[in-house]
């Protein structure tokens, strides 16, 4: 059982990755890895290659990518999507999810943060 490793996309507050790290999780943001401005598909491919769960506020585009990847028999480390909400809510939801699920549970999974 390995902990989830996170990648927050550029739409997500930079403080989210910082707070996840402060709570013991491996979390980076797209600016941290100089991927600002990359396409959604490119971000997901990079996250999959690095075995990182992608966190985004871009619900519709990434949900569509998730289903397209499943249809194409491609695999990713997981996605967590949410509408934009206050930083504290985002961090609390991600921590709750990450303490309940591990990296294997998240494989090819789409989670809505509002459920956490």
C-alpha angles and dihedrals in degrees: 000000000000125000119254114263112214137213114186114201123228093267090064119084112265089229091067094070089044092053093046089053090049087056094053101265129128100242131160134171128223091253089053090061096035095247097128110141096020116139120262091249091050092049091052093047091051092047091049092049090050093043092240128146108235117227117198145160089212094096103166099045096046094042087054090049090050093056092043090053091050090049090050091047091243121143135219136180092247141278133238114197130187142163111251110282137160116299094244092055092048093050094045091050093047092048091049091049093045092051091051101042132040132209093273091052090054097052109126090349129137113205128186110219090215087072090063 
